Amino acid sequence: MTEVIKTNVKPTAEEIAAWEAQYGKLRQIEVNRENEQGVIETLIFCFKKNYPNKKMLVGTAQKALLDKDLMKYNEIIIKNSVVNGLDVIESDFEVFMSLTSHVDKIISEAVATLVKQ
């Protein structure tokens, strides 16, 4: 697993460009949450576009099924794909749950359409 930047959930364009140079193309997911002062803030999480691969997905699914913990699947995908803010994800359940609803977007942007012939 590569080093994950802690806490930086408001990255600059320069930081994102540096991460893209290191990891390749990134996907960004924004999460809006209320902070301790009651102010809505936008957190930006960057995910490696080329990760996870098929082998990792199969292993992750098998681990989640063996442990009888389907949330583990989302947790492993997020932890191994995120570039920044892992400590926020691990400490804020609402942020984690918001990101779990986007795991399918982390995995793939490809769109398949059934065409009737």
ROVEXDO-415329 format. One record per residue (C-alpha): x, y, z; residue in one letter. Coordinates in nm, 4 decimals, always signed. Last residue first. Example, Ala and Ser with C-alpha at 12.3 -4.5 7.8 and 13.67 -1.06 7.14 Angstrom:
<atom><c1>+1.3670</c1><c2>-0.1060</c2><c3>+0.7140</c3><aa>S</aa></atom>
<atom><c1>+1.2300</c1><c2>-0.4500</c2><c3>+0.7800</c3><aa>A</aa></atom>
***
This chain:
<atom><c1>-3.1331</c1><c2>-0.5931</c2><c3>-3.1291</c3><aa>Q</aa></atom>
<atom><c1>-3.1844</c1><c2>-0.4687</c2><c3>-2.7738</c3><aa>K</aa></atom>
<atom><c1>-2.8860</c1><c2>-0.2773</c2><c3>-2.6430</c3><aa>V</aa></atom>
<atom><c1>-2.7852</c1><c2>-0.3238</c2><c3>-2.2821</c3><aa>L</aa></atom>
<atom><c1>-2.5711</c1><c2>-0.0307</c2><c3>-2.1774</c3><aa>T</aa></atom>
<atom><c1>-2.2412</c1><c2>-0.0476</c2><c3>-1.9942</c3><aa>A</aa></atom>
<atom><c1>-2.0767</c1><c2>+0.2575</c2><c3>-1.8455</c3><aa>V</aa></atom>
<atom><c1>-1.7101</c1><c2>+0.2630</c2><c3>-1.7553</c3><aa>A</aa></atom>
<atom><c1>-1.6325</c1><c2>+0.4880</c2><c3>-1.4615</c3><aa>E</aa></atom>
<atom><c1>-1.4993</c1><c2>+0.2052</c2><c3>-1.2532</c3><aa>S</aa></atom>
<atom><c1>-1.3942</c1><c2>+0.1029</c2><c3>-0.9036</c3><aa>I</aa></atom>
<atom><c1>-1.4143</c1><c2>+0.4414</c2><c3>-0.7328</c3><aa>I</aa></atom>
<atom><c1>-1.7529</c1><c2>+0.5005</c2><c3>-0.8943</c3><aa>K</aa></atom>
<atom><c1>-1.8858</c1><c2>+0.1699</c2><c3>-0.7545</c3><aa>D</aa></atom>
<atom><c1>-1.7478</c1><c2>+0.2682</c2><c3>-0.4144</c3><aa>V</aa></atom>
<atom><c1>-1.9625</c1><c2>+0.5833</c2><c3>-0.4208</c3><aa>H</aa></atom>
<atom><c1>-2.2192</c1><c2>+0.4947</c2><c3>-0.1527</c3><aa>S</aa></atom>
<atom><c1>-1.9275</c1><c2>+0.3862</c2><c3>+0.0630</c3><aa>T</aa></atom>
<atom><c1>-1.7950</c1><c2>+0.7432</c2><c3>+0.0481</c3><aa>L</aa></atom>
<atom><c1>-2.0946</c1><c2>+0.8892</c2><c3>+0.2291</c3><aa>S</aa></atom>
<atom><c1>-2.0743</c1><c2>+0.6097</c2><c3>+0.4866</c3><aa>M</aa></atom>
<atom><c1>-1.7088</c1><c2>+0.6909</c2><c3>+0.5576</c3><aa>F</aa></atom>
<atom><c1>-1.7840</c1><c2>+1.0632</c2><c3>+0.5885</c3><aa>V</aa></atom>
<atom><c1>-2.0684</c1><c2>+0.9887</c2><c3>+0.8309</c3><aa>E</aa></atom>
<atom><c1>-1.8450</c1><c2>+0.7525</c2><c3>+1.0298</c3><aa>F</aa></atom>
<atom><c1>-1.5805</c1><c2>+1.0184</c2><c3>+1.0895</c3><aa>D</aa></atom>
<atom><c1>-1.2582</c1><c2>+0.8777</c2><c3>+1.2401</c3><aa>S</aa></atom>
<atom><c1>-1.1495</c1><c2>+0.6356</c2><c3>+0.9670</c3><aa>E</aa></atom>
<atom><c1>-1.2437</c1><c2>+0.8641</c2><c3>+0.6781</c3><aa>I</aa></atom>
<atom><c1>-1.0740</c1><c2>+1.1606</c2><c3>+0.8454</c3><aa>V</aa></atom>
<atom><c1>-0.7578</c1><c2>+0.9557</c2><c3>+0.9002</c3><aa>D</aa></atom>
<atom><c1>-0.7663</c1><c2>+0.8455</c2><c3>+0.5364</c3><aa>L</aa></atom>
<atom><c1>-0.7656</c1><c2>+1.2075</c2><c3>+0.4177</c3><aa>G</aa></atom>
<atom><c1>-0.5599</c1><c2>+1.1736</c2><c3>+0.1008</c3><aa>N</aa></atom>
<atom><c1>-0.4729</c1><c2>+0.9218</c2><c3>-0.1713</c3><aa>V</aa></atom>
<atom><c1>-0.7667</c1><c2>+0.6858</c2><c3>-0.1349</c3><aa>V</aa></atom>
<atom><c1>-0.7638</c1><c2>+0.3534</c2><c3>-0.3208</c3><aa>S</aa></atom>
<atom><c1>-0.6456</c1><c2>+0.1011</c2><c3>-0.0617</c3><aa>N</aa></atom>
<atom><c1>-0.8474</c1><c2>+0.2398</c2><c3>+0.2268</c3><aa>K</aa></atom>
<atom><c1>-1.1594</c1><c2>+0.2865</c2><c3>+0.0133</c3><aa>I</aa></atom>
<atom><c1>-1.1561</c1><c2>-0.0639</c2><c3>-0.1348</c3><aa>I</aa></atom>
<atom><c1>-1.0811</c1><c2>-0.2217</c2><c3>+0.2045</c3><aa>I</aa></atom>
<atom><c1>-1.3617</c1><c2>-0.0318</c2><c3>+0.3796</c3><aa>E</aa></atom>
<atom><c1>-1.6147</c1><c2>-0.1054</c2><c3>+0.1064</c3><aa>N</aa></atom>
<atom><c1>-1.5488</c1><c2>-0.4800</c2><c3>+0.1267</c3><aa>Y</aa></atom>
<atom><c1>-1.5411</c1><c2>-0.4712</c2><c3>+0.5091</c3><aa>K</aa></atom>
<atom><c1>-1.9002</c1><c2>-0.3457</c2><c3>+0.5042</c3><aa>M</aa></atom>
<atom><c1>-1.9938</c1><c2>-0.6971</c2><c3>+0.3871</c3><aa>L</aa></atom>
<atom><c1>-1.8776</c1><c2>-0.8510</c2><c3>+0.7138</c3><aa>D</aa></atom>
<atom><c1>-1.9394</c1><c2>-1.2260</c2><c3>+0.7150</c3><aa>K</aa></atom>
<atom><c1>-1.5621</c1><c2>-1.2641</c2><c3>+0.7696</c3><aa>D</aa></atom>
<atom><c1>-1.5465</c1><c2>-1.5156</c2><c3>+0.4870</c3><aa>L</aa></atom>
<atom><c1>-1.7707</c1><c2>-1.2994</c2><c3>+0.2695</c3><aa>L</aa></atom>
<atom><c1>-1.5664</c1><c2>-0.9828</c2><c3>+0.3289</c3><aa>A</aa></atom>
<atom><c1>-1.2394</c1><c2>-1.1659</c2><c3>+0.2660</c3><aa>K</aa></atom>
<atom><c1>-1.3725</c1><c2>-1.3216</c2><c3>-0.0569</c3><aa>Q</aa></atom>
<atom><c1>-1.4944</c1><c2>-0.9818</c2><c3>-0.1817</c3><aa>A</aa></atom>
<atom><c1>-1.1579</c1><c2>-0.8225</c2><c3>-0.1069</c3><aa>T</aa></atom>
<atom><c1>-0.9677</c1><c2>-1.0989</c2><c3>-0.2798</c3><aa>G</aa></atom>
<atom><c1>-1.1868</c1><c2>-1.0727</c2><c3>-0.5899</c3><aa>V</aa></atom>
<atom><c1>-1.1548</c1><c2>-0.6937</c2><c3>-0.5995</c3><aa>L</aa></atom>
<atom><c1>-0.7781</c1><c2>-0.7089</c2><c3>-0.5479</c3><aa>M</aa></atom>
<atom><c1>-0.7323</c1><c2>-0.9511</c2><c3>-0.8364</c3><aa>K</aa></atom>
<atom><c1>-0.9566</c1><c2>-0.7389</c2><c3>-1.0615</c3><aa>K</aa></atom>
<atom><c1>-0.7605</c1><c2>-0.4184</c2><c3>-1.0005</c3><aa>N</aa></atom>
<atom><c1>-0.8336</c1><c2>-0.1536</c2><c3>-0.7431</c3><aa>P</aa></atom>
<atom><c1>-0.6988</c1><c2>+0.0855</c2><c3>-0.8561</c3><aa>Y</aa></atom>
<atom><c1>-0.6430</c1><c2>+0.2521</c2><c3>-1.1919</c3><aa>N</aa></atom>
<atom><c1>-0.8332</c1><c2>+0.5679</c2><c3>-1.0956</c3><aa>K</aa></atom>
<atom><c1>-0.6484</c1><c2>+0.6292</c2><c3>-0.7694</c3><aa>K</aa></atom>
<atom><c1>-0.8850</c1><c2>+0.8145</c2><c3>-0.5372</c3><aa>F</aa></atom>
<atom><c1>-0.8853</c1><c2>+1.1780</c2><c3>-0.4291</c3><aa>C</aa></atom>
<atom><c1>-1.1029</c1><c2>+1.2945</c2><c3>-0.1405</c3><aa>F</aa></atom>
<atom><c1>-1.2331</c1><c2>+1.6496</c2><c3>-0.1278</c3><aa>I</aa></atom>
<atom><c1>-1.4067</c1><c2>+1.7707</c2><c3>+0.1869</c3><aa>L</aa></atom>
<atom><c1>-1.6712</c1><c2>+2.0407</c2><c3>+0.1562</c3><aa>T</aa></atom>
<atom><c1>-1.7653</c1><c2>+2.2238</c2><c3>+0.4734</c3><aa>E</aa></atom>
<atom><c1>-2.1050</c1><c2>+2.2984</c2><c3>+0.6235</c3><aa>I</aa></atom>
<atom><c1>-2.0659</c1><c2>+2.5135</c2><c3>+0.9356</c3><aa>V</aa></atom>
<atom><c1>-2.2077</c1><c2>+2.3912</c2><c3>+1.2667</c3><aa>G</aa></atom>
<atom><c1>-1.8952</c1><c2>+2.4902</c2><c3>+1.4618</c3><aa>Q</aa></atom>
<atom><c1>-1.7908</c1><c2>+2.1248</c2><c3>+1.5058</c3><aa>E</aa></atom>
<atom><c1>-1.8069</c1><c2>+2.0672</c2><c3>+1.1283</c3><aa>N</aa></atom>
<atom><c1>-2.1158</c1><c2>+1.9861</c2><c3>+0.9209</c3><aa>E</aa></atom>
<atom><c1>-2.0384</c1><c2>+1.7651</c2><c3>+0.6265</c3><aa>R</aa></atom>
<atom><c1>-2.0263</c1><c2>+1.7874</c2><c3>+0.2489</c3><aa>N</aa></atom>
<atom><c1>-1.8338</c1><c2>+1.5079</c2><c3>+0.0793</c3><aa>V</aa></atom>
<atom><c1>-1.6615</c1><c2>+1.5586</c2><c3>-0.2545</c3><aa>E</aa></atom>
<atom><c1>-1.5300</c1><c2>+1.2640</c2><c3>-0.4536</c3><aa>I</aa></atom>
<atom><c1>-1.2335</c1><c2>+1.3100</c2><c3>-0.6826</c3><aa>Q</aa></atom>
<atom><c1>-1.1030</c1><c2>+1.0525</c2><c3>-0.9284</c3><aa>R</aa></atom>
<atom><c1>-0.7326</c1><c2>+1.0427</c2><c3>-1.0009</c3><aa>L</aa></atom>
<atom><c1>-0.5196</c1><c2>+0.9752</c2><c3>-1.3092</c3><aa>K</aa></atom>
<atom><c1>-0.1687</c1><c2>+0.8495</c2><c3>-1.2360</c3><aa>G</aa></atom>
<atom><c1>-0.0302</c1><c2>+0.7779</c2><c3>-0.8884</c3><aa>Y</aa></atom>
<atom><c1>+0.2812</c1><c2>+0.9987</c2><c3>-0.8567</c3><aa>Q</aa></atom>
<atom><c1>+0.2232</c1><c2>+1.2561</c2><c3>-1.1316</c3><aa>A</aa></atom>
<atom><c1>-0.1465</c1><c2>+1.2558</c2><c3>-1.0394</c3><aa>E</aa></atom>
<atom><c1>-0.0504</c1><c2>+1.3208</c2><c3>-0.6767</c3><aa>W</aa></atom>
<atom><c1>+0.1633</c1><c2>+1.6186</c2><c3>-0.7835</c3><aa>A</aa></atom>
<atom><c1>-0.1230</c1><c2>+1.7572</c2><c3>-0.9956</c3><aa>A</aa></atom>
<atom><c1>-0.3618</c1><c2>+1.7179</c2><c3>-0.7002</c3><aa>I</aa></atom>
<atom><c1>-0.1176</c1><c2>+1.9041</c2><c3>-0.4757</c3><aa>E</aa></atom>
<atom><c1>-0.0827</c1><c2>+2.1853</c2><c3>-0.7302</c3><aa>E</aa></atom>
<atom><c1>-0.4604</c1><c2>+2.2158</c2><c3>-0.7717</c3><aa>A</aa></atom>
<atom><c1>-0.4852</c1><c2>+2.2599</c2><c3>-0.3956</c3><aa>T</aa></atom>
<atom><c1>-0.6116</c1><c2>+1.9908</c2><c3>-0.1627</c3><aa>P</aa></atom>
<atom><c1>-0.8961</c1><c2>+2.0512</c2><c3>+0.0811</c3><aa>K</aa></atom>
<atom><c1>-0.9135</c1><c2>+1.7131</c2><c3>+0.2525</c3><aa>V</aa></atom>
<atom><c1>-0.5519</c1><c2>+1.7115</c2><c3>+0.3661</c3><aa>N</aa></atom>
<atom><c1>-0.6070</c1><c2>+1.5013</c2><c3>+0.6801</c3><aa>T</aa></atom>
<atom><c1>-0.3308</c1><c2>+1.2485</c2><c3>+0.6264</c3><aa>K</aa></atom>
<atom><c1>-0.1625</c1><c2>+1.1860</c2><c3>+0.2914</c3><aa>I</aa></atom>
<atom><c1>-0.1614</c1><c2>+0.8139</c2><c3>+0.2191</c3><aa>V</aa></atom>
<atom><c1>+0.1641</c1><c2>+0.6282</c2><c3>+0.1640</c3><aa>E</aa></atom>
<atom><c1>+0.1294</c1><c2>+0.3457</c2><c3>-0.0857</c3><aa>T</aa></atom>
<atom><c1>+0.0000</c1><c2>+0.0000</c2><c3>+0.0000</c3><aa>M</aa></atom>
***
